[in-house]
C-alpha cells in the first residue's frame, strides 16, 4: 500500500520513534536510554543516556521514479545522535558507540514489523540503507563545562508515496 503525500512524509519519523520506544523497556535493547529527543535542540532537561533523532531533507531516491503522476520513492536520512555521560570521556565515547549500534539493531529488529498507528501500511519502508557513522561529536550542556561525547549513526529510509493523493488535513 502506498501512502498519500502528506501522510507519507509524516509517517517515517512517527514509525521510527515507535521502533525505538519498543526497545526502551525492561530487557529491551535500549532499556538504559533515559531520554529520546526529536530534533537536536531541547529546552527540557536531558537525562543520559540520551538519543536524538534528526530528520534530514527528503529527496527522490535514485532508484525510484521521479514522475509525479506515479508512485514515487522518497529517501529521508535520519541521524541518531547518542550520548552517554561518564566521568571518563574515553569510556563515555565507547558507551555512546555501543548505544548507536543498539539503536541500529532496534531499527532492524522492528523494520516493517511494527506500526505506530493501525492505519499504517504493513510495509511502510521499501528499504533502509546505512549512510554514515560519525564518532566525533559532542554535546554541550548550557551552564556546564562538561562536553559529553556524542556518536551519530545515519540511516536512509526509502518509502513510496502517491503525489496525486494529497488531502487537506
C-alpha positions as CSV (number, residue, x, y, z in Angstrom):
1,X,0.0,0.0,0.0
2,X,1.4,3.4,-1.0
3,X,0.6,6.3,1.3
4,X,-0.6,9.8,0.3
5,X,2.0,12.5,0.1
6,X,1.1,14.3,3.4
7,X,0.9,11.0,5.4
8,X,3.9,9.6,3.6
9,X,6.1,12.5,4.7
10,X,4.8,12.4,8.3
11,X,4.8,8.6,8.9
12,X,8.5,7.8,8.8
13,X,9.5,9.8,11.9
14,X,6.4,8.5,13.8
15,X,7.2,4.9,12.9
16,X,10.9,5.2,13.6
17,X,10.1,6.6,17.1
18,X,7.8,3.6,17.7
19,X,10.7,1.2,16.7
20,X,12.9,2.8,19.4
21,X,10.2,3.1,22.0
22,X,9.5,-0.6,21.7
23,X,13.1,-1.3,22.9
24,X,13.1,1.3,25.7
25,X,11.5,-1.3,28.0
26,X,12.9,-3.7,30.6
27,X,15.2,-6.1,28.9
28,X,14.9,-4.2,25.6
29,X,18.0,-3.2,23.6
30,X,17.5,0.4,24.7
31,X,16.3,-0.2,28.3
32,X,19.1,2.2,29.6
33,X,18.0,5.2,27.5
34,X,16.6,7.9,29.7
35,X,15.7,10.5,27.0
36,X,14.5,10.2,23.4
37,X,14.5,13.6,21.7
38,X,13.1,14.7,18.4
39,X,15.4,17.3,16.9
40,X,18.8,18.4,18.1
41,X,17.8,21.2,20.4
42,X,15.7,20.9,23.5
43,X,14.7,23.2,26.4
44,X,13.8,20.2,28.6
45,X,16.4,18.7,30.9
46,X,18.3,15.8,29.4
47,X,18.9,12.6,31.3
48,X,21.7,10.3,30.0
49,X,22.0,8.0,28.1
50,X,20.2,10.0,25.5
51,X,19.3,9.6,21.8
52,X,18.4,12.5,19.5
53,X,16.5,11.8,16.2
54,X,17.2,14.3,13.5
55,X,15.3,14.2,10.2
56,X,17.3,15.4,7.2
57,X,15.9,16.7,3.9
58,X,13.8,14.3,1.9
59,X,14.7,13.7,-1.7
60,X,13.7,11.4,-4.6
61,X,15.5,8.1,-4.3
62,X,17.9,7.4,-7.2
63,X,16.4,4.0,-7.8
64,X,12.8,5.3,-7.9
65,X,10.6,7.0,-10.4
66,X,10.6,10.9,-10.2
67,X,7.3,11.1,-12.2
68,X,4.8,13.0,-10.0
69,X,1.9,11.2,-11.6
70,X,3.0,7.7,-10.4
71,X,4.2,6.2,-7.2
72,X,7.4,8.0,-6.2
73,X,10.1,6.6,-3.9
74,X,11.5,9.1,-1.4
75,X,14.6,8.9,0.7
76,X,14.9,10.5,4.0
77,X,18.2,10.3,6.0
78,X,17.6,10.1,9.8
79,X,20.5,10.9,12.1
80,X,20.5,9.2,15.5
81,X,22.9,11.1,17.9
82,X,23.8,9.1,21.0
83,X,25.4,10.4,24.2
84,X,26.3,8.7,27.4
85,X,27.6,10.7,30.4
86,X,30.6,9.2,32.2
87,X,33.4,10.7,34.3
88,X,35.9,9.1,32.0
89,X,35.5,10.6,28.4
90,X,37.0,7.6,26.8
91,X,34.5,5.3,28.5
92,X,31.7,7.7,27.6
93,X,32.7,7.6,23.9
94,X,32.9,3.8,24.0
95,X,29.4,3.5,25.5
96,X,28.0,6.1,23.1
97,X,29.3,4.0,20.2
98,X,27.7,0.9,21.7
99,X,24.4,2.8,22.1
100,X,24.5,3.9,18.4
101,X,24.9,0.3,17.3
102,X,22.0,-0.7,19.6
103,X,19.8,2.0,18.0
104,X,20.6,0.5,14.6
105,X,19.8,-3.0,15.9
106,X,16.5,-1.8,17.3
107,X,15.5,-0.3,13.9
108,X,16.4,-3.5,12.1
109,X,14.6,-5.6,14.7
110,X,11.3,-3.8,14.1
111,X,11.8,-2.9,10.4
112,X,8.3,-3.2,8.7
113,X,7.1,-5.3,11.7
114,X,5.8,-2.6,14.0
115,X,3.2,0.1,13.2
116,X,2.8,3.3,15.1
117,X,-0.9,3.5,14.0
118,X,-3.3,0.8,12.9
119,X,-3.8,2.7,9.6
120,X,-0.1,2.4,8.7
121,X,0.7,0.2,5.7
122,X,2.1,-3.3,6.5
123,X,5.4,-2.4,4.8
124,X,5.9,1.4,5.1
125,X,9.6,1.3,4.1
126,X,10.9,-0.2,0.9
127,X,14.4,-0.4,2.4
128,X,16.8,1.0,4.9
129,X,20.4,1.8,3.9
130,X,23.4,2.5,6.1
131,X,24.6,6.0,5.4
132,X,27.3,7.1,7.9
133,X,28.8,6.6,11.3
134,X,30.3,9.7,13.0
135,X,32.1,9.1,16.3
136,X,33.4,12.7,16.6
137,X,30.5,14.7,18.1
138,X,29.9,16.2,21.5
139,X,27.0,17.6,23.5
140,X,27.4,20.9,25.3
141,X,25.0,21.4,28.1
142,X,24.2,25.1,28.8
143,X,25.6,26.3,32.0
144,X,28.0,23.4,32.4
145,X,31.7,23.0,31.4
146,X,31.4,19.3,30.6
147,X,31.4,18.3,26.9
148,X,29.8,14.9,26.5
149,X,31.0,12.7,23.6
150,X,28.2,12.1,21.1
151,X,28.2,9.4,18.4
152,X,25.9,9.6,15.4
153,X,24.7,6.9,13.1
154,X,22.7,7.7,9.9
155,X,20.3,5.6,8.0
156,X,18.5,6.4,4.8
157,X,14.8,5.3,4.8
158,X,13.2,4.7,1.4
159,X,9.5,4.6,1.1
160,X,6.8,5.1,-1.6
161,X,4.3,7.9,-1.8
162,X,1.5,8.9,-4.2
163,X,1.9,12.6,-5.0
164,X,-1.6,12.8,-6.6
165,X,-3.3,11.7,-3.4
166,X,-2.7,14.7,-1.2
167,X,-5.6,15.6,1.2
168,X,-6.2,18.6,3.3
169,X,-5.7,18.0,7.0
